[in-house]
Amino acid sequence: MPRAPKKASKENGNGGNGHITSDEVAKKAYDLYLSRGGGHGADFDDWIEAEKQLKESQQQQPPPAPERRKRPRATSST
């Protein structure tokens, strides 16, 4: 059975993995719909514009810094 794709974490909006979820696009498209005054008939255009804006904003964000592991400090034996 094929595995379901992992969901992006919400740490920085898209998980830093380069993928935009359909939920993120839907929310942005709805925001665009509201900003147009809620006029019907442009849902496809709103969706495409939402994807475009999210991809552009994703490209402008720097990639997340890799996590560093803390090493235990050496203790002096004096």
A tleap script that builds the chain and sets N, CA, C and O, in Angstrom:
source leaprc.protein.ff14SB
mol = sequence {
  NMET PRO ARG ALA PRO LYS LYS ALA SER LYS
  GLU ASN GLY ASN GLY GLY ASN GLY HIE ILE
  THR SER ASP GLU VAL ALA LYS LYS ALA TYR
  ASP LEU TYR LEU SER ARG GLY GLY GLY HIE
  GLY ALA ASP PHE ASP ASP TRP ILE GLU ALA
  GLU LYS GLN LEU LYS GLU SER GLN GLN GLN
  GLN PRO PRO PRO ALA PRO GLU ARG ARG LYS
  ARG PRO ARG ALA THR SER SER CTHR
}
set mol.1.N position { 0.847 -1.177 0.000 }
set mol.1.CA position { 0.000 0.000 0.000 }
set mol.1.C position { 0.893 1.241 0.000 }
set mol.1.O position { 1.818 1.315 0.809 }
set mol.2.N position { 0.648 2.222 -0.883 }
set mol.2.CA position { 1.490 3.423 -0.928 }
set mol.2.C position { 1.316 4.265 0.325 }
set mol.2.O position { 0.243 4.320 0.926 }
set mol.3.N position { 2.395 4.909 0.691 }
set mol.3.CA position { 2.373 5.779 1.860 }
set mol.3.C position { 1.743 7.116 1.518 }
set mol.3.O position { 1.884 7.621 0.404 }
set mol.4.N position { 1.051 7.675 2.484 }
set mol.4.CA position { 0.496 9.015 2.316 }
set mol.4.C position { 1.629 10.025 2.472 }
set mol.4.O position { 2.525 9.820 3.291 }
set mol.5.N position { 1.604 11.123 1.695 }
set mol.5.CA position { 2.663 12.122 1.829 }
set mol.5.C position { 2.618 12.766 3.201 }
set mol.5.O position { 1.552 12.925 3.798 }
set mol.6.N position { 3.800 13.137 3.694 }
set mol.6.CA position { 3.877 13.798 4.995 }
set mol.6.C position { 3.309 15.201 4.877 }
set mol.6.O position { 3.486 15.885 3.869 }
set mol.7.N position { 2.627 15.608 5.930 }
set mol.7.CA position { 2.110 16.967 5.961 }
set mol.7.C position { 3.238 17.902 6.359 }
set mol.7.O position { 4.113 17.537 7.145 }
set mol.8.N position { 3.211 19.105 5.813 }
set mol.8.CA position { 4.210 20.104 6.174 }
set mol.8.C position { 3.970 20.565 7.600 }
set mol.8.O position { 2.827 20.714 8.032 }
set mol.9.N position { 5.041 20.785 8.318 }
set mol.9.CA position { 4.887 21.303 9.671 }
set mol.9.C position { 4.566 22.788 9.593 }
set mol.9.O position { 4.776 23.428 8.563 }
set mol.10.N position { 4.063 23.318 10.677 }
set mol.10.CA position { 3.654 24.712 10.690 }
set mol.10.C position { 4.711 25.624 11.300 }
set mol.10.O position { 4.407 26.759 11.668 }
set mol.11.N position { 5.960 25.141 11.412 }
set mol.11.CA position { 7.008 25.950 12.013 }
set mol.11.C position { 7.203 27.270 11.278 }
set mol.11.O position { 7.247 28.324 11.912 }
set mol.12.N position { 7.317 27.233 9.976 }
set mol.12.CA position { 7.495 28.463 9.225 }
set mol.12.C position { 6.467 28.575 8.101 }
set mol.12.O position { 6.724 29.214 7.081 }
set mol.13.N position { 5.322 27.964 8.289 }
set mol.13.CA position { 4.262 28.072 7.301 }
set mol.13.C position { 4.227 26.949 6.309 }
set mol.13.O position { 3.153 26.464 5.952 }
set mol.14.N position { 5.382 26.528 5.857 }
set mol.14.CA position { 5.387 25.444 4.894 }
set mol.14.C position { 6.359 24.337 5.252 }
set mol.14.O position { 6.649 23.461 4.438 }
set mol.15.N position { 6.847 24.384 6.451 }
set mol.15.CA position { 7.729 23.325 6.901 }
set mol.15.C position { 9.138 23.424 6.358 }
set mol.15.O position { 9.981 22.595 6.700 }
set mol.16.N position { 9.424 24.412 5.521 }
set mol.16.CA position { 10.747 24.569 4.971 }
set mol.16.C position { 11.130 23.483 3.992 }
set mol.16.O position { 12.301 23.349 3.640 }
set mol.17.N position { 10.161 22.710 3.550 }
set mol.17.CA position { 10.491 21.591 2.675 }
set mol.17.C position { 10.201 21.879 1.209 }
set mol.17.O position { 10.330 20.986 0.371 }
set mol.18.N position { 9.816 23.101 0.887 }
set mol.18.CA position { 9.599 23.464 -0.496 }
set mol.18.C position { 8.244 23.113 -1.052 }
set mol.18.O position { 7.988 23.354 -2.232 }
set mol.19.N position { 7.366 22.551 -0.245 }
set mol.19.CA position { 6.036 22.183 -0.699 }
set mol.19.C position { 4.998 23.113 -0.100 }
set mol.19.O position { 5.091 23.514 1.060 }
set mol.20.N position { 4.025 23.441 -0.899 }
set mol.20.CA position { 2.894 24.244 -0.440 }
set mol.20.C position { 1.689 23.320 -0.400 }
set mol.20.O position { 1.383 22.655 -1.390 }
set mol.21.N position { 1.008 23.272 0.727 }
set mol.21.CA position { -0.133 22.367 0.851 }
set mol.21.C position { -1.373 22.981 0.210 }
set mol.21.O position { -1.467 24.198 0.046 }
set mol.22.N position { -2.311 22.128 -0.145 }
set mol.22.CA position { -3.563 22.609 -0.731 }
set mol.22.C position { -4.350 23.428 0.291 }
set mol.22.O position { -5.100 24.328 -0.084 }
set mol.23.N position { -4.185 23.121 1.583 }
set mol.23.CA position { -4.853 23.920 2.615 }
set mol.23.C position { -4.329 25.350 2.629 }
set mol.23.O position { -5.097 26.296 2.805 }
set mol.24.N position { -3.016 25.507 2.444 }
set mol.24.CA position { -2.424 26.849 2.405 }
set mol.24.C position { -2.929 27.628 1.192 }
set mol.24.O position { -3.241 28.815 1.289 }
set mol.25.N position { -3.006 26.944 0.051 }
set mol.25.CA position { -3.494 27.601 -1.166 }
set mol.25.C position { -4.960 27.978 -1.004 }
set mol.25.O position { -5.368 29.071 -1.396 }
set mol.26.N position { -5.753 27.080 -0.430 }
set mol.26.CA position { -7.180 27.351 -0.242 }
set mol.26.C position { -7.397 28.568 0.652 }
set mol.26.O position { -8.256 29.403 0.369 }
set mol.27.N position { -6.620 28.671 1.731 }
set mol.27.CA position { -6.761 29.813 2.637 }
set mol.27.C position { -6.394 31.108 1.920 }
set mol.27.O position { -7.098 32.110 2.043 }
set mol.28.N position { -5.295 31.088 1.173 }
set mol.28.CA position { -4.856 32.285 0.439 }
set mol.28.C position { -5.877 32.642 -0.644 }
set mol.28.O position { -6.183 33.818 -0.841 }
set mol.29.N position { -6.400 31.644 -1.341 }
set mol.29.CA position { -7.405 31.896 -2.375 }
set mol.29.C position { -8.666 32.508 -1.767 }
set mol.29.O position { -9.284 33.394 -2.357 }
set mol.30.N position { -9.036 32.031 -0.592 }
set mol.30.CA position { -10.208 32.599 0.096 }
set mol.30.C position { -9.944 34.050 0.498 }
set mol.30.O position { -10.827 34.901 0.389 }
set mol.31.N position { -8.730 34.325 0.960 }
set mol.31.CA position { -8.372 35.711 1.289 }
set mol.31.C position { -8.466 36.603 0.046 }
set mol.31.O position { -8.936 37.738 0.129 }
set mol.32.N position { -8.024 36.091 -1.094 }
set mol.32.CA position { -8.127 36.854 -2.346 }
set mol.32.C position { -9.586 37.077 -2.728 }
set mol.32.O position { -9.962 38.167 -3.160 }
set mol.33.N position { -10.396 36.047 -2.568 }
set mol.33.CA position { -11.834 36.134 -2.842 }
set mol.33.C position { -12.464 37.244 -1.994 }
set mol.33.O position { -13.233 38.062 -2.499 }
set mol.34.N position { -12.131 37.260 -0.715 }
set mol.34.CA position { -12.670 38.298 0.164 }
set mol.34.C position { -12.155 39.682 -0.207 }
set mol.34.O position { -12.899 40.661 -0.142 }
set mol.35.N position { -10.882 39.769 -0.598 }
set mol.35.CA position { -10.309 41.067 -0.961 }
set mol.35.C position { -10.945 41.629 -2.231 }
set mol.35.O position { -10.924 42.840 -2.451 }
set mol.36.N position { -11.508 40.760 -3.064 }
set mol.36.CA position { -12.210 41.210 -4.269 }
set mol.36.C position { -13.652 41.570 -3.968 }
set mol.36.O position { -14.391 41.967 -4.869 }
set mol.37.N position { -14.063 41.437 -2.715 }
set mol.37.CA position { -15.434 41.760 -2.356 }
set mol.37.C position { -16.365 40.562 -2.398 }
set mol.37.O position { -17.580 40.728 -2.295 }
set mol.38.N position { -15.830 39.372 -2.545 }
set mol.38.CA position { -16.644 38.167 -2.514 }
set mol.38.C position { -17.410 37.897 -3.788 }
set mol.38.O position { -18.395 37.159 -3.776 }
set mol.39.N position { -16.969 38.487 -4.897 }
set mol.39.CA position { -17.635 38.243 -6.168 }
set mol.39.C position { -17.394 36.830 -6.662 }
set mol.39.O position { -16.269 36.333 -6.609 }
set mol.40.N position { -18.438 36.183 -7.141 }
set mol.40.CA position { -18.342 34.800 -7.611 }
set mol.40.C position { -17.834 34.734 -9.049 }
set mol.40.O position { -17.884 35.718 -9.787 }
set mol.41.N position { -17.349 33.568 -9.429 }
set mol.41.CA position { -16.968 33.322 -10.815 }
set mol.41.C position { -15.483 33.405 -11.098 }
set mol.41.O position { -15.071 33.198 -12.240 }
set mol.42.N position { -14.658 33.702 -10.093 }
set mol.42.CA position { -13.218 33.799 -10.329 }
set mol.42.C position { -12.446 32.855 -9.413 }
set mol.42.O position { -11.290 33.119 -9.080 }
set mol.43.N position { -13.078 31.761 -9.005 }
set mol.43.CA position { -12.429 30.844 -8.075 }
set mol.43.C position { -11.147 30.239 -8.640 }
set mol.43.O position { -10.156 30.104 -7.922 }
set mol.44.N position { -11.161 29.878 -9.911 }
set mol.44.CA position { -9.972 29.304 -10.528 }
set mol.44.C position { -8.849 30.337 -10.566 }
set mol.44.O position { -7.700 30.027 -10.250 }
set mol.45.N position { -9.188 31.570 -10.956 }
set mol.45.CA position { -8.182 32.635 -10.993 }
set mol.45.C position { -7.621 32.909 -9.598 }
set mol.45.O position { -6.421 33.140 -9.448 }
set mol.46.N position { -8.479 32.886 -8.579 }
set mol.46.CA position { -8.021 33.093 -7.203 }
set mol.46.C position { -7.056 31.989 -6.789 }
set mol.46.O position { -6.050 32.258 -6.133 }
set mol.47.N position { -7.358 30.751 -7.167 }
set mol.47.CA position { -6.506 29.615 -6.812 }
set mol.47.C position { -5.121 29.753 -7.457 }
set mol.47.O position { -4.094 29.570 -6.803 }
set mol.48.N position { -5.119 30.079 -8.753 }
set mol.48.CA position { -3.843 30.229 -9.474 }
set mol.48.C position { -3.031 31.377 -8.882 }
set mol.48.O position { -1.821 31.247 -8.692 }
set mol.49.N position { -3.683 32.489 -8.593 }
set mol.49.CA position { -2.993 33.641 -8.014 }
set mol.49.C position { -2.461 33.305 -6.616 }
set mol.49.O position { -1.361 33.722 -6.255 }
set mol.50.N position { -3.230 32.563 -5.843 }
set mol.50.CA position { -2.786 32.158 -4.501 }
set mol.50.C position { -1.527 31.295 -4.591 }
set mol.50.O position { -0.573 31.507 -3.842 }
set mol.51.N position { -1.523 30.326 -5.502 }
set mol.51.CA position { -0.333 29.488 -5.688 }
set mol.51.C position { 0.869 30.339 -6.070 }
set mol.51.O position { 1.964 30.156 -5.539 }
set mol.52.N position { 0.658 31.261 -6.985 }
set mol.52.CA position { 1.741 32.133 -7.446 }
set mol.52.C position { 2.313 32.952 -6.291 }
set mol.52.O position { 3.530 33.025 -6.119 }
set mol.53.N position { 1.437 33.565 -5.505 }
set mol.53.CA position { 1.897 34.394 -4.396 }
set mol.53.C position { 2.621 33.574 -3.335 }
set mol.53.O position { 3.641 34.014 -2.804 }
set mol.54.N position { 2.109 32.397 -3.024 }
set mol.54.CA position { 2.760 31.548 -2.026 }
set mol.54.C position { 4.131 31.079 -2.503 }
set mol.54.O position { 5.079 31.042 -1.719 }
set mol.55.N position { 4.243 30.722 -3.774 }
set mol.55.CA position { 5.536 30.301 -4.310 }
set mol.55.C position { 6.538 31.445 -4.291 }
set mol.55.O position { 7.710 31.241 -3.972 }
set mol.56.N position { 6.080 32.652 -4.632 }
set mol.56.CA position { 6.966 33.815 -4.606 }
set mol.56.C position { 7.442 34.114 -3.193 }
set mol.56.O position { 8.623 34.387 -2.977 }
set mol.57.N position { 6.530 34.063 -2.231 }
set mol.57.CA position { 6.923 34.356 -0.853 }
set mol.57.C position { 7.845 33.264 -0.315 }
set mol.57.O position { 8.719 33.539 0.506 }
set mol.58.N position { 7.655 32.038 -0.771 }
set mol.58.CA position { 8.507 30.933 -0.346 }
set mol.58.C position { 9.931 31.127 -0.873 }
set mol.58.O position { 10.895 30.823 -0.170 }
set mol.59.N position { 10.068 31.623 -2.085 }
set mol.59.CA position { 11.379 31.832 -2.677 }
set mol.59.C position { 12.127 32.966 -2.000 }
set mol.59.O position { 13.358 32.982 -2.002 }
set mol.60.N position { 11.402 33.915 -1.420 }
set mol.60.CA position { 12.033 35.051 -0.768 }
set mol.60.C position { 12.506 34.714 0.635 }
set mol.60.O position { 13.355 35.415 1.184 }
set mol.61.N position { 11.970 33.649 1.225 }
set mol.61.CA position { 12.357 33.264 2.581 }
set mol.61.C position { 13.660 32.480 2.528 }
set mol.61.O position { 13.824 31.600 1.683 }
set mol.62.N position { 14.586 32.796 3.428 }
set mol.62.CA position { 15.819 31.996 3.463 }
set mol.62.C position { 15.509 30.599 3.985 }
set mol.62.O position { 14.577 30.421 4.770 }
set mol.63.N position { 16.273 29.622 3.560 }
set mol.63.CA position { 16.029 28.269 4.053 }
set mol.63.C position { 16.302 28.208 5.555 }
set mol.63.O position { 17.126 28.968 6.064 }
set mol.64.N position { 15.627 27.322 6.258 }
set mol.64.CA position { 15.854 27.232 7.700 }
set mol.64.C position { 17.278 26.780 8.002 }
set mol.64.O position { 17.838 25.949 7.287 }
set mol.65.N position { 17.852 27.324 9.051 }
set mol.65.CA position { 19.201 26.944 9.450 }
set mol.65.C position { 19.184 25.516 9.980 }
set mol.65.O position { 18.241 25.109 10.660 }
set mol.66.N position { 20.219 24.767 9.669 }
set mol.66.CA position { 20.254 23.393 10.191 }
set mol.66.C position { 20.394 23.425 11.712 }
set mol.66.O position { 21.052 24.297 12.280 }
set mol.67.N position { 19.759 22.455 12.342 }
set mol.67.CA position { 19.838 22.390 13.800 }
set mol.67.C position { 21.212 21.886 14.213 }
set mol.67.O position { 21.767 20.972 13.604 }
set mol.68.N position { 21.739 22.495 15.248 }
set mol.68.CA position { 23.024 22.057 15.774 }
set mol.68.C position { 22.789 21.261 17.043 }
set mol.68.O position { 21.956 21.613 17.878 }
set mol.69.N position { 23.521 20.210 17.164 }
set mol.69.CA position { 23.437 19.411 18.377 }
set mol.69.C position { 24.423 19.973 19.389 }
set mol.69.O position { 25.558 20.316 19.056 }
set mol.70.N position { 23.974 20.056 20.604 }
set mol.70.CA position { 24.866 20.524 21.663 }
set mol.70.C position { 25.703 19.361 22.144 }
set mol.70.O position { 25.194 18.285 22.457 }
set mol.71.N position { 27.000 19.605 22.194 }
set mol.71.CA position { 27.901 18.591 22.720 }
set mol.71.C position { 28.069 18.830 24.209 }
set mol.71.O position { 28.096 19.976 24.658 }
set mol.72.N position { 28.179 17.779 24.958 }
set mol.72.CA position { 28.422 17.972 26.395 }
set mol.72.C position { 29.778 18.612 26.607 }
set mol.72.O position { 30.762 18.249 25.963 }
set mol.73.N position { 29.814 19.563 27.513 }
set mol.73.CA position { 31.078 20.239 27.800 }
set mol.73.C position { 32.011 19.317 28.577 }
set mol.73.O position { 31.600 18.536 29.435 }
set mol.74.N position { 33.259 19.448 28.238 }
set mol.74.CA position { 34.260 18.674 28.968 }
set mol.74.C position { 34.408 19.264 30.362 }
set mol.74.O position { 34.470 20.482 30.526 }
set mol.75.N position { 34.463 18.421 31.332 }
set mol.75.CA position { 34.625 18.902 32.686 }
set mol.75.C position { 36.088 18.767 33.077 }
set mol.75.O position { 36.767 17.802 32.725 }
set mol.76.N position { 36.538 19.749 33.802 }
set mol.76.CA position { 37.935 19.692 34.244 }
set mol.76.C position { 38.017 18.872 35.523 }
set mol.76.O position { 37.153 18.965 36.394 }
set mol.77.N position { 39.028 18.100 35.616 }
set mol.77.CA position { 39.195 17.243 36.800 }
set mol.77.C position { 40.319 17.792 37.668 }
set mol.77.O position { 41.400 17.209 37.743 }
set mol.78.N position { 40.061 18.894 38.307 }
set mol.78.CA position { 41.077 19.464 39.195 }
set mol.78.C position { 40.682 19.397 40.631 }
set mol.78.O position { 41.434 19.838 41.500 }
savepdb mol mol.pdb
quit
